[in-house]
Structures are given as C-alpha cells and as structure tokens.
Amino acid sequence: MRKSWLASTVLVMALAAAGCGGGGAQTQGENNNAGTGNGGEKVKLTIESWRTDDMKVWNEVILPAFEAKYPNIQVEFKPTQNTEYGTSLSTKLSAGTAGDLIMVEPYDFRIDMAKNGSFAKLNDLEGLNKGNFPEMALDAWKLDDGTQFAVPLASVLHGYIYNKAIFDELKLQVPTTREQFFQVLDAVKKDGKYTPFAMGTADQFVPGLLGFNLNVPGFNKGEEGRLALIEGKQKFTDAPYVQTWEFLRKLADYMPDGYESITYADMQNLFMSGQAAVYPAGSWEISIFKDKIGSQFEYGAFPLPVEKEGDTGYINNHPDSGMALNAATKHPEEAKQFLQWLMTPEFAELWNNALPGFFSLSSHKVELKDPLAQQFMSWVKDGNSSPRLAYQLLSRGEPNTDAELGRISALVMNKKMEPAEAAKTIQDGLDGWFKPQAK
C-alpha cells in the first residue's frame, strides 16, 4: 500500500528545506569518460517533449550545462506540439523512431506505454530514491506493481494572479476568504472599467483545470478528499464537490461578456493587456507573464481563499513532468547518466530559475530568484497540497473522469447544467467502471 501524500511531507517544501547530496552526481574523472562507448566518438541523445515553450531554455541553459560536464554526450531537445504529443509519441514508439529520453506526464497519462514496456524500469537507477525525492513525487511515475518508469522532474502550483495596479486604483485588499474574494470581484464589476475575472470556457480543459481542479482542494481538504474518492469513502455527489461547482457557477457572473467563446489564449491576453483584475492561474504562467507583461503593470498572486479566517488553506500542487528512458534506446548508459544529472543540485538550481514556476521535485535546497515563484512557494505547508483530483486511478476507464470534469464544469459555468446534476453525471460515469481501491 502506498502512503498518502499527507504522510510524505509536502511536494515542493523540499525546495525550501535542506536536501541531500545528489545521489547520481558523477566525479570529474567519470565526467571525462562519459559517453565514450564507441571508441571515443560523441554519443547523441534525443529528448521527446510536449514543452515547445521551453526549447530556448533547454538549448541555451540546461543542455550546455550538462554537455560541459559530459563533453562526449550531445543532447538534442526535440519537442512536439502539446496537442499532438500523445499521438506522435505513440507512433514513434511503435516505429522505433522515438527519442532516447521521453518527457512524460504523471500518474495514468502514459500508463499504457509504461505497462507495455516502452519505458525502461528505473528502480535500480542510482539516486532515484526517497533520499533524493519525496515519496509522493516518486509515486506519480510508478506503476501499481512498484515499477518506477520515470525520474520526477517538475511540479506546478495553482492559484490566482491579480493586477496590483487595478487593486491599488480601486483600493482593494488581497482576499483571504471566499466572502472577501467575491467582494473584490463585486467592486471591480461595479466600477465597470475592468473585467473582474479573466476566464473563458471555449477550451474545455480550462474549466476543468483552472476551474474545478484549482478550487476543489479548498472544499474537499485536498489529499484527504482525493484519497476518499479513490477508496470509495466519498462520492462526487457529496457536499464538497457540489459546493465546488456552485463556486464555479458564481464565478461565471464576473467573467467577460461572451465568455463561452473565450479561449485560453484570449483570457491570457485579457489579463496581460491590463484589462482584468484577477486571473485563475498555474505557476507555469509566471514565465509567460514575465515575458509578455514586462513592466507594463505590477502583478502578484494569492492562493484560493478559505471559507473563514483561520481555516487551513489547501492548494493544488501537481507533479507535472517526469523523464522516462526509452527501453529501445541504443545508448542506455549515456541516457542514464543524463537521468542521474537531472537529480543533482546543479540541475535543480538551473531548472528552478531558468523556468520559474516549474519547481524541481528533487530534495535539494534551491534559492528561488523570481519573486512571483517565491510567492507561490510560500503557500506550501506540510500536508496542505494535493495533485489534480482525477489523474490517479480515477481516469483509467470510460468515460474518462478528468476529461468529463472539464466538459461538465464548462456546462455548469455556461449555466446549462446545475451543480447537483453535474455531480450526479460525474459519479454515474465513474460508477460504470471504477471499483474503490485501498491506498
């Protein structure tokens, strides 16, 4: 039985706490001989990924740092558009043309590929252990039989980003309770110059990810509720989930006119142009906003509000990406050296500050330089965070629960379905195939 996240300390508190030495770090002597299996010829490795936005960071920061230590190993980052990644990766693996290293989503997203042997078993990889990673980070890329199929790479946090200039102009305080939150939105709506809440429902993943998943930990107590659903001790028809949809339904009153047709890119642009007060965000937005907003206006972040002052605040703290080893690679030893380097303090430092908002999952002390990344990190307390609700076990059948959460939440926010009906629809779909499991 795997331990719950509550028993594993907190996902990214490891970033702020003293960590262990890099279990996979190589000595200088080993570095000089790395990748010389073919008579001293340079070995070339390729990384598959869906993160096209990160190509510059990989090419200009991360890979040069690795190649400086391992001059006989050349690594190429070859991402695919995220909407095409799954199909492309499956085709490449079947054809034997996939890269040596494969970036993978957590839990059940690529579980079929892991089960069919496309990814090498990494349980014996030096440094891939509880000393270098919190147990729940390892758990996100582990099969039911305990097979570790990827090295944990990064997590993301969820919360709200707000326009400080608008708050200052309207003399608004950052809310800490739900009542205060809606008072802020009411004040912006009454003023009439700005959109209170920059969100749309045209892309169904948005209501699911930045609506339901962002907010549900505040109602179901995060990991406590997630595990209760898996174990059959709670149902989606219970109060915490109905209340979450009621909250989303209320939020729709503060969204821009025609929000049903507003895409994810539209809502980003609405906030980045300074026309909206509050934006539902993942920490991955930090790099995007930093580049696009620049010094146009100041902005900050706050976690999802609690019911009343003094309540424990819960947040969605999600393992986002791991790195698997293609079982068919022609260069397994060199690829493993790269995976071990991903577990070092050097990589953690580079990653956290080159891609602020994506937090290394290894247990190394890292100083975050970006102030907004620091703000997101400050919300993480022992036992208050959990991953996206249906990523583990709850979406292995049909209908896929995570996909349904996006579709159903969009209907609720579009006022085409009542919260209670949404809860029943999701639970009925889950009951059709899922059997509660002890964790």
SELUM-960258 format. One line per 3 residues: number of its first residue (from 1); their letters; for each residue z, y, x of C-alpha. Coordinates in steps of 0.05 Angstrom, whole numbers, plus 5000, padded with zeros to 4 digits. Each point is the difference from the previous one (the first is absolute). Last residue first. Layout:
<nodes>
NUM = A = Z:Y:X ~ ...
</nodes>
This chain:
<nodes>
439 = KAQ = 4984:5066:4913 ~ 5000:4954:4940 ~ 4934:4997:4963
436 = PKF = 4983:5016:4928 ~ 4936:4966:4975 ~ 4939:5043:4992
433 = WGD = 4937:4981:4962 ~ 4997:5026:4929 ~ 5068:5032:5004
430 = LGD = 4971:5053:5047 ~ 4948:5021:4949 ~ 5052:5003:4944
427 = QIT = 5045:5041:5045 ~ 4947:5052:5015 ~ 4978:5007:4928
424 = KAA = 5072:5003:4975 ~ 5018:5056:5048 ~ 4938:5040:4982
421 = EAP = 5015:4991:4926 ~ 5070:5029:5011 ~ 4971:5058:5040
418 = EMK = 4950:5018:4945 ~ 4926:4994:5013 ~ 4942:5049:4995
415 = KNM = 5040:5060:5023 ~ 4958:5009:5064 ~ 5064:4990:5039
412 = VLA = 5013:4934:4964 ~ 4928:4977:5008 ~ 5002:5016:5074
409 = SIR = 5065:4961:5007 ~ 4966:4940:4968 ~ 4942:4999:5048
406 = GLE = 5041:5013:5062 ~ 5054:4950:4981 ~ 4946:4950:4983
403 = ADT = 4974:5002:5071 ~ 5070:4984:5026 ~ 5009:4945:4948
400 = NPE = 4936:4963:5015 ~ 4981:4969:4933 ~ 4993:4949:5026
397 = GRS = 5043:4971:5055 ~ 5027:5019:5068 ~ 5024:5069:4979
394 = LLQ = 5075:4989:4989 ~ 5009:4960:5065 ~ 5009:5061:5045
391 = YAL = 4959:5063:4987 ~ 5029:5011:4930 ~ 5052:5054:5011
388 = RPS = 4976:5040:5059 ~ 5050:4991:5056 ~ 5074:5016:4997
385 = SNG = 5049:5053:5023 ~ 5072:5018:4989 ~ 5036:4946:5040
382 = DKV = 5021:5042:5060 ~ 4973:5069:4993 ~ 4929:5027:5005
379 = WSM = 4994:5071:4974 ~ 5001:5030:5069 ~ 4935:4965:5018
376 = FQQ = 4960:5041:4951 ~ 5028:5064:5030 ~ 4988:4977:5071
373 = ALP = 4927:4986:4981 ~ 4997:5070:4972 ~ 5027:5029:5065
370 = DKL = 4951:4963:5045 ~ 5031:4983:5066 ~ 5032:4933:4983
367 = EVK = 5043:4975:5057 ~ 4995:4925:5004 ~ 5055:4949:5014
364 = HSS = 4969:4931:4996 ~ 5009:4948:4946 ~ 4927:4988:4985
361 = LSF = 4972:5021:4933 ~ 4962:5061:5024 ~ 4999:5055:4948
358 = FGP = 4934:5026:4972 ~ 5017:5070:4976 ~ 4982:5033:5066
355 = LAN = 4940:4964:5032 ~ 4999:5022:5073 ~ 5076:5010:4998
352 = NWL = 5021:4934:4971 ~ 4946:4960:5035 ~ 5009:5026:5070
349 = EAF = 5076:4990:4999 ~ 4995:4931:4969 ~ 4946:4980:5050
346 = EPT = 5042:5019:5060 ~ 5063:4968:4970 ~ 4963:4933:5001
343 = MLW = 4982:4953:4943 ~ 4926:5020:4996 ~ 4996:4980:5074
340 = QLF = 5016:4929:4978 ~ 4942:5001:4952 ~ 4954:5024:5056
337 = QKA = 5024:4945:5045 ~ 4987:4951:4944 ~ 4928:5023:4996
334 = EEP = 4992:4988:5075 ~ 5027:4930:4992 ~ 4959:4984:4938
331 = HKT = 4932:5022:5029 ~ 4947:4960:4964 ~ 5030:5019:4933
328 = AAN = 4995:4948:4945 ~ 5073:5005:4977 ~ 4990:5075:4991
325 = LAM = 5067:5030:5020 ~ 5034:5042:4947 ~ 5025:5072:5005
322 = GSD = 5045:5028:4945 ~ 4994:5057:4951 ~ 5036:5037:4945
319 = PHN = 5072:4976:4997 ~ 5024:5043:4942 ~ 5060:5045:4990
316 = NIY = 5003:5018:4927 ~ 5063:5041:4993 ~ 5069:4994:4969
313 = GTD = 5051:5056:4994 ~ 5072:4981:4987 ~ 5030:5042:4945
310 = GEK = 5043:5060:5019 ~ 4965:5050:4955 ~ 4968:4967:4940
307 = EVP = 4938:4960:4983 ~ 4973:5002:5071 ~ 4939:5039:5024
304 = LPF = 4944:4968:5038 ~ 5003:5021:5073 ~ 4984:5071:5023
301 = AGY = 4945:5029:5044 ~ 4979:5065:5032 ~ 4943:5049:5000
298 = EFQ = 4983:5065:5034 ~ 4934:5036:4985 ~ 4932:5011:5031
295 = SGI = 5026:4979:5069 ~ 4964:4934:5005 ~ 4983:4976:4930
292 = KDK = 4945:4950:5020 ~ 5026:4970:5065 ~ 5074:5000:4982
289 = FIS = 4984:4978:4929 ~ 4962:4938:5024 ~ 5051:4982:5054
286 = IEW = 5058:5005:4950 ~ 4963:4965:4943 ~ 5018:4932:5029
283 = SGA = 5071:5016:4980 ~ 4981:4983:4929 ~ 4998:5055:4950
280 = PYV = 5008:5025:4929 ~ 4981:5074:5006 ~ 5041:5060:4976
277 = AAQ = 4983:5074:4993 ~ 4925:5000:4992 ~ 4946:5052:5016
274 = GSM = 5010:5005:5076 ~ 4931:4972:5017 ~ 5033:4938:5031
271 = FLN = 5033:4984:4933 ~ 4936:5002:4959 ~ 4961:4967:5056
268 = QMD = 5047:4940:5000 ~ 4996:4996:4924 ~ 4924:5000:5003
265 = AYT = 4997:4947:5055 ~ 5044:4954:4957 ~ 4954:5011:4941
262 = ISE = 5007:5046:4940 ~ 4965:4977:4937 ~ 5062:4983:4959
259 = YGD = 5032:5063:5030 ~ 4955:5042:4954 ~ 5048:5058:5004
256 = PMY = 5046:4993:5059 ~ 5064:4959:4997 ~ 5065:5026:4971
253 = DAL = 4999:4964:4933 ~ 4980:4936:5037 ~ 5068:4998:5033
250 = KRL = 5032:4982:4933 ~ 4959:4937:4994 ~ 5018:4982:5072
247 = FEW = 5075:5006:4983 ~ 4991:4958:4938 ~ 4964:4948:5043
244 = TQV = 5060:4998:5047 ~ 5047:4996:4941 ~ 4963:4938:4974
241 = YPA = 5009:4970:5070 ~ 5075:5014:5006 ~ 5013:4980:4927
238 = DTF = 4977:4928:5002 ~ 4930:4982:4975 ~ 4977:4990:5072
235 = KQK = 5047:4941:5003 ~ 5064:4990:5039 ~ 5038:4939:5025
232 = GEI = 4936:4961:5010 ~ 5010:4992:5075 ~ 4939:5041:5018
229 = LAL = 5019:5054:4949 ~ 5072:5002:5026 ~ 4974:5005:5071
226 = RGE = 4962:5064:4983 ~ 5059:5027:4960 ~ 5051:4994:5056
223 = EGK = 4949:5022:5051 ~ 4990:5067:4967 ~ 5056:5019:4953
220 = NFG = 4959:4988:4937 ~ 4993:5073:4978 ~ 4993:5039:5064
217 = PVN = 4962:4942:5032 ~ 4948:5008:4944 ~ 4976:5069:5022
214 = LNF = 4950:4990:5057 ~ 4977:4933:4974 ~ 4985:5026:4930
211 = GLL = 4966:5066:5015 ~ 4974:5007:5071 ~ 4980:4926:5005
208 = GPV = 4985:4979:4928 ~ 4979:5067:4972 ~ 4958:5011:5063
205 = FQD = 4969:4930:5003 ~ 4965:5016:4935 ~ 4955:5053:5030
202 = ATG = 4985:5047:4942 ~ 5075:5010:4988 ~ 5013:5068:5030
199 = MAF = 5058:5034:5036 ~ 5019:5068:5026 ~ 5063:5018:4961
196 = PTY = 5019:5071:4980 ~ 4929:5029:5003 ~ 5006:5073:5019
193 = KGD = 4995:5069:4969 ~ 5030:4984:4932 ~ 5071:5024:5011
190 = KKV = 5022:4953:4943 ~ 4969:4940:5035 ~ 5035:5016:5065
187 = ADL = 5067:5008:4966 ~ 4991:4936:4960 ~ 4984:4962:5064
184 = VQF = 5063:5026:5032 ~ 5042:4983:4938 ~ 4968:4931:5001
181 = FQE = 5026:4987:5069 ~ 5068:5030:4985 ~ 5009:4950:4943
178 = RTT = 4977:4944:5044 ~ 5052:5018:5053 ~ 4992:5025:5072
175 = PVQ = 4952:5057:4988 ~ 4978:5048:5055 ~ 5019:5069:4974
172 = LKL = 4951:5048:4967 ~ 4996:5075:5010 ~ 4929:5004:4970
169 = EDF = 4971:5030:5063 ~ 5044:4956:5045 ~ 4981:4936:4964
166 = IAK = 4926:5020:5002 ~ 5003:5014:5074 ~ 5038:4936:5013
163 = NYI = 4945:4957:4971 ~ 5030:4932:4986 ~ 4991:4929:5026
160 = YGH = 5032:4944:4958 ~ 5022:4931:5022 ~ 4975:4934:5029
157 = LVS = 5010:4970:5069 ~ 4950:4963:5044 ~ 5010:4941:5047
154 = ALP = 4964:4979:5063 ~ 4981:4942:5046 ~ 5034:4935:4985
151 = VAF = 4968:4945:5043 ~ 4960:4952:4956 ~ 4997:4928:4975
148 = QTG = 5072:4977:5005 ~ 5004:4931:4969 ~ 5067:4992:4963
145 = DDL = 4976:4950:4948 ~ 4994:5055:4947 ~ 4953:5038:5046
142 = KWA = 5024:5058:5043 ~ 4971:5069:5008 ~ 5049:5042:4958
139 = DLA = 5057:4956:5024 ~ 4995:5026:5071 ~ 5014:5070:4975
136 = MEP = 5056:4973:4956 ~ 5033:4968:5061 ~ 5005:5066:5037
133 = FNG = 4956:4996:5063 ~ 5011:4995:5075 ~ 5062:4958:5002
130 = KNL = 4981:4966:4935 ~ 4940:4968:5035 ~ 4928:5010:5022
127 = GEL = 5016:5016:5073 ~ 4964:4940:5029 ~ 4952:4969:4950
124 = DNL = 5028:4933:4978 ~ 4996:5015:4925 ~ 4930:5028:5006
121 = KAF = 4957:4950:4961 ~ 4927:5020:5007 ~ 4964:5033:4942
118 = SGN = 4941:4969:4964 ~ 5041:4937:4987 ~ 4987:4992:4926
115 = KAM = 5070:5025:4983 ~ 4994:5065:5038 ~ 4934:5016:4968
112 = DIR = 5029:4983:4931 ~ 5060:5045:5015 ~ 4959:5062:5013
109 = FDY = 5034:5045:4949 ~ 5059:4954:4987 ~ 5052:5033:5045
106 = PEV = 4975:5057:5043 ~ 4930:5029:5015 ~ 4962:4974:5060
103 = MIL = 4971:5030:5064 ~ 4959:4947:5034 ~ 4996:4986:5074
100 = DGA = 4944:4959:5032 ~ 4947:5030:4954 ~ 4963:4962:4946
97 = TGA = 4932:4969:5014 ~ 5015:4926:4984 ~ 4958:5002:4937
94 = SLK = 5058:4983:4954 ~ 5045:5050:5036 ~ 4946:5054:4996
91 = TSL = 4989:4989:4926 ~ 5074:5003:4984 ~ 5009:5062:5041
88 = STG = 4942:5036:4965 ~ 5025:4982:4931 ~ 5070:5023:5015
85 = YET = 4980:5063:5037 ~ 4949:5028:4952 ~ 5044:5051:4964
82 = NQT = 5036:5015:5065 ~ 4937:5019:5038 ~ 4996:4955:5061
79 = PKF = 5035:5013:5066 ~ 4974:4981:5069 ~ 5053:5015:5053
76 = EVQ = 4974:4974:5067 ~ 5046:4972:5054 ~ 4983:4991:5074
73 = INP = 5044:4953:5040 ~ 4994:5001:5076 ~ 5036:5066:5007
70 = YKA = 5063:4975:4966 ~ 5050:5056:5010 ~ 4950:5057:4995
67 = EFA = 4964:4959:4946 ~ 5061:5003:4955 ~ 5008:5076:5007
64 = PLI = 4924:5010:4990 ~ 5005:4957:4936 ~ 5055:5042:4968
61 = VEN = 4981:5072:5013 ~ 4925:5017:4998 ~ 4968:4940:4967
58 = WVK = 5058:4979:4955 ~ 5016:5071:4981 ~ 4927:5017:4986
55 = MDD = 4989:4938:4958 ~ 5061:5013:4955 ~ 4963:5024:4938
52 = TRW = 4958:4936:5000 ~ 5063:4960:4985 ~ 4971:4937:4969
49 = SEI = 5008:4961:5065 ~ 4967:4948:5045 ~ 5018:5004:5074
46 = TLK = 4951:4977:5054 ~ 5017:4972:5068 ~ 4958:5005:5064
43 = VKE = 5020:4962:5062 ~ 4983:5031:5068 ~ 4976:4951:5052
40 = GGN = 5050:4976:5052 ~ 4972:4930:5005 ~ 5002:4990:4926
37 = GTG = 5074:4996:4985 ~ 5013:5069:5028 ~ 5029:5031:4938
34 = ANN = 5066:5022:5029 ~ 5009:4992:5075 ~ 5021:5072:5015
31 = NEG = 5045:5001:4940 ~ 5037:4938:5022 ~ 5019:5034:5064
28 = QTQ = 5022:5062:4964 ~ 5046:4958:4957 ~ 4983:4986:4928
25 = AGG = 5037:5023:4938 ~ 5003:4949:4944 ~ 5075:5003:4987
22 = GGC = 4999:5076:5002 ~ 5072:5020:5012 ~ 5045:5001:4939
19 = GAA = 5008:5060:4955 ~ 5047:5059:4993 ~ 4996:5026:4930
16 = ALA = 4953:5051:4970 ~ 4939:4956:4998 ~ 5041:4941:4980
13 = MVL = 5018:5038:4937 ~ 4929:4980:4982 ~ 5010:4939:4957
10 = VTS = 5074:5004:4985 ~ 5052:4948:5013 ~ 4977:4928:4989
7 = ALW = 5050:4982:4946 ~ 4972:5051:4952 ~ 4931:4977:5018
4 = SKR = 5015:4933:4970 ~ 5011:4939:5044 ~ 4949:4945:4998
1 = M = 5019:4933:4972
</nodes>
